[in-house]
């Protein structure tokens, strides 16, 4: 203890300088939007590289689980191949389709990009995921993220050249529109910050037929980032909220946030047109 006091006494001026310097940087970053943006991009890039190095070591010990998930994903894709289906011939004349595949690109709505998870948190109130793919690899802000089994993971909130930050479904500020597959009623999927992999579906009226084991999917209403029909989870518990006319529904997420290694980023090719129309309509409301 005596040596510690001697050390502090000897280097007191230098320690005070470091503390004041750190406090000054904090004030600049906190109160200046420009410096805050620069700091966010730089810290995102640095932490991304550190997490990537750490993840490259830990991922080696999870190769078996990775291979199992890739096999399952490939099986699902193989079963969707057009070549695996044979339809009966009901036509009365021969029709030759001469349209090239590339000419259909202008009709594409969604495009999927694979990405490796280099950082993932589940234990905090506000959980984030870092992807080893950024704007240089076609990742953009507000893209939806799903796992290899089409389970909803979250939404991209920040992007640097080589990395992207995803607001996890296990984030207290996350609010995504979900719907019951059977009944079709839509509500909002949120997380209360308590149990990982358990979220809540709110806004479902008490007259709705809902039971444990029902499927919850993305509705495609609240955001253009997620297509309709992506798996969000399975209903675990249904209770009537005494203070409102809705149910308290607990849902176990389809995505297993404990072992995320690879995900898919969804690019909505029509998102910009939708945003432009909405901005135009908002501008009309302001002028009226």
For each residue, the residues with C-beta under 8 A, 3 or more apart:
1: 4 5
2: 5 6
3: 6 7
4: 1 7 8
5: 1 2 8 9
6: 2 3 9 10
7: 3 4 10 11
8: 4 5 11 12 15
9: 5 6 12
10: 6 7
11: 7 8 14 15
12: 8 9 15 16
13: 16 17
14: 11 17 18
15: 8 11 12 18 19
16: 12 13 19 20
17: 13 14 20 21
18: 14 15 21 22
19: 15 16 22 23
20: 16 17 23 24
21: 17 18 24 25
22: 18 19 25 26
23: 19 20 26 27
24: 20 21 27 28
25: 21 22 28 29
26: 22 23 29 30
27: 23 24 30 31
28: 24 25 31 32 35
29: 25 26 32 35 36 39
30: 26 27 36
31: 27 28
32: 28 29 35 36
33: 36 37
34: 37 38
35: 28 29 32 38 39
36: 29 30 32 33 39 40
37: 33 34 40 41
38: 34 35 41 42
39: 29 35 36 42 43
40: 36 37 43 44 158
41: 37 38 44 45 160
42: 38 39 45 46
43: 39 40 46 47
44: 40 41 47 48 130 158 160 163 165
45: 41 42 48 49 160 161 162 163
46: 42 43 49 50
47: 43 44 50 51 119 130
48: 44 45 51 52 118 119 130 132 160 162 163
49: 45 46 52 53
50: 46 47 53 54
51: 47 48 54 55 118 119 130
52: 48 49 55 56 118 132
53: 49 50 56 57
54: 50 51 57 58 118 119
55: 51 52 58 59 116 117 118 119 132
56: 52 53 59 60
57: 53 54 60 61
58: 54 55 61 62
59: 55 56 62 63 66 261
60: 56 57 63
61: 57 58
62: 58 59 65 66 259 261
63: 59 60 66 67
64: 67 68
65: 62 68 69 259 261
66: 59 62 63 69 70 261 262
67: 63 64 70 71
68: 64 65 71 72
69: 65 66 72 73 148 149 261 262
70: 66 67 73 74 148 262
71: 67 68 74 75
72: 68 69 75 76 148 149
73: 69 70 76 77 148 149
74: 70 71 77 78
75: 71 72 78 79
76: 72 73 79 80 149
77: 73 74 80 81
78: 74 75 81 84
79: 75 76 84
80: 76 77 84
81: 77 78 84 85
82: 85
83:
84: 78 79 80 81
85: 81 82
86:
87:
88:
89:
90:
91: 94 95
92:
93:
94: 91
95: 91
96:
97:
98:
99: 103 104
100: 103 104
101: 104
102: 105
103: 99 100 106
104: 99 100 101 107 108
105: 102 108
106: 103
107: 104
108: 104 105 111 269
109: 227 268 269 270
110: 227 266 267 268 269
111: 108 266 267 269
112: 264 265 266 267
113: 133 137 138 139 264 265 267
114: 262 263 264 265
115: 131 132 133 137 139 145 164 262 263 264 265
116: 55 131 132 133 261 262
117: 55 120 129 130 131 132 260 261 262 263
118: 48 51 52 54 55 130 131 132 163
119: 47 48 51 54 55 128 129 130
120: 117 127 129 130 168 257 260
121: 124 127 128 129 168
122: 127 168 170 196 257 258
123: 127 196
124: 121 127
125: 172 193
126: 171 172 173
127: 120 121 122 123 124 168 170 171 257
128: 119 121 157 165 166 167 168 171
129: 117 119 120 121 145 153 154 165 166 168 260 263
130: 44 47 48 51 117 118 119 120 163 164 165 166
131: 115 116 117 118 134 139 145 156 163 164 165 166 263 265
132: 48 52 55 115 116 117 118 162 163
133: 113 115 116 137 139 162 163 164 265
134: 131 137 139 159 160 161 162 163 164
135: 138 139 140 159 160 161 164
136: 161 162
137: 113 115 133 134 162
138: 113 135 267
139: 113 115 131 133 134 135 143 156 159 164 265
140: 135 143 156 159 267
141: 156 157 158 159
142: 155 156 223 224 225 271
143: 139 140 155 156 164 225 265 266 267 268
144: 152 154 155 156 223 225 226 227 230 265 266 268
145: 115 129 131 152 153 154 155 156 166 263 264 265 266
146: 150 151 152 153 226 230 255 263 264 266
147: 150 151 153 254 255 256 260 262 263 264
148: 69 70 72 73 262 263 264
149: 69 72 73 76 231 254 255
150: 146 147 230 231 254
151: 146 147 230 231 232 233 253 254 255 256
152: 144 145 146 169 176 218 226 230 231 232 253 254 255
153: 129 145 146 147 166 168 169 255 257 260 263
154: 129 144 145 166 167 168 169 171 174
155: 142 143 144 145 166 167 174 176 223 225 226
156: 131 139 140 141 142 143 144 145 159 164 165 166 167 225 265
157: 128 141 165 166 167
158: 40 44 141 164 165
159: 134 135 139 140 141 156 163 164 165
160: 41 44 45 48 134 135 163 164
161: 45 134 135 136
162: 45 48 132 133 134 136 137
163: 44 45 48 118 130 131 132 133 134 159 160
164: 115 130 131 133 134 135 139 143 156 158 159 160 265
165: 44 128 129 130 131 156 157 158 159
166: 128 129 130 131 145 153 154 155 156 157 263
167: 128 154 155 156 157 171 173 174
168: 120 121 122 127 128 129 153 154 171 174 257
169: 152 153 154 174 176 189 191 199 232 253 255 257
170: 122 127 174 191 196 197 199 253 257
171: 126 127 128 154 167 168 174 191
172: 125 126 190 191 192 193
173: 126 167
174: 154 155 167 168 169 170 171 189 190 191
175: 188 189 190 222
176: 152 155 169 188 189 218 222 223 226 232
177: 186 187 188 189 218 219 220 221 222 223
178: 186 187 188 189 201 216 217 218 219 232 251
179: 184 185 186 187 216 217 218 219
180: 183 184 185 201 204 208 210 214 215 216
181: 184 214 215 216 217
182: 209 210 214 215
183: 180 208 209 210
184: 179 180 181
185: 179 180 204 205 208 210
186: 177 178 179 203 219 221
187: 177 178 179 201 202 203 204 249
188: 175 176 177 178 201 202 203 222
189: 169 174 175 176 177 178 199 200 201 202 216 232 233 251
190: 172 174 175 199 200 202
191: 169 170 171 172 174 199 200
192: 172 200
193: 125 172
194: 198
195: 198
196: 122 123 170 257 258
197: 170 252 253 256 257 258
198: 194 195 236 250 251 252 253
199: 169 170 189 190 191 232 233 250 251 253
200: 189 190 191 192 248 249 250 251
201: 178 180 187 188 189 204 216 235 249 251
202: 187 188 189 190 246 248 249
203: 186 187 188 246
204: 180 185 187 201 208 210 246 247 249
205: 185 208 245 246 247
206: 240 245 246 247
207:
208: 180 183 185 204 205 247
209: 182 183
210: 180 182 183 185 204 214 235 238 247 249
211: 214 235 238
212: 235 236 237 238
213: 234 235
214: 180 181 182 210 211 234 235
215: 180 181 182 231 233 234 235
216: 178 179 180 181 189 201 231 232 233 234 235 251
217: 178 179 181 228 229 230 231 232
218: 152 176 177 178 179 226 227 228 229 230 232
219: 177 178 179 186 222 228
220: 177 226 227 228 229
221: 177 186
222: 175 176 177 188 219
223: 142 144 155 176 177 226
224: 142 268 270 271 274 275
225: 142 143 144 155 156 266 268 271
226: 144 146 152 155 176 218 220 223 230 266
227: 109 110 144 218 220 230 266 268
228: 217 218 219 220
229: 217 218 220
230: 144 146 150 151 152 217 218 226 227
231: 149 150 151 152 215 216 217 254
232: 151 152 169 176 178 189 199 216 217 218 251 253 254
233: 151 189 199 215 216 251 252 253 254
234: 213 214 215 216 251 252 254
235: 201 210 211 212 213 214 215 216 238 249 250 251
236: 198 212 250 251 252
237: 212 248 249 250
238: 210 211 212 235 247 248 249 250
239: 247 248 249
240: 206 247 248
241: 244 245 246 247 248
242:
243:
244: 241
245: 205 206 241
246: 202 203 204 205 206 241
247: 204 205 206 208 210 238 239 240 241
248: 200 202 237 238 239 240 241
249: 187 200 201 202 204 210 235 237 238 239
250: 198 199 200 235 236 237 238
251: 178 189 198 199 200 201 216 232 233 234 235 236
252: 197 198 233 234 236
253: 151 152 169 170 197 198 199 232 233 256 257
254: 147 149 150 151 152 231 232 233 234
255: 146 147 149 151 152 153 169 260
256: 147 151 197 253 259 260
257: 120 122 127 153 168 169 170 196 197 253 260
258: 122 196 197
259: 62 65 256
260: 117 120 129 147 153 255 256 257 263
261: 59 62 65 66 69 116 117
262: 66 69 70 114 115 116 117 147 148
263: 114 115 117 129 131 145 146 147 148 153 166 260
264: 112 113 114 115 145 146 147 148
265: 112 113 114 115 131 133 139 143 144 145 156 164
266: 110 111 112 143 144 145 146 225 226 227
267: 110 111 112 113 138 140 143 271
268: 109 110 143 144 224 225 227 271 274
269: 108 109 110 111
270: 109 224 273 274
271: 142 224 225 267 268 274 275
272: 275 276
273: 270 276 277
274: 224 268 270 271 277 278
275: 224 271 272 278 279
276: 272 273 279 280
277: 273 274 280 281
278: 274 275 281 282
279: 275 276 282 283
280: 276 277 283 284
281: 277 278 284 285
282: 278 279 285 286
283: 279 280 286 287
284: 280 281 287 288
285: 281 282 288
286: 282 283
287: 283 284
288: 284 285
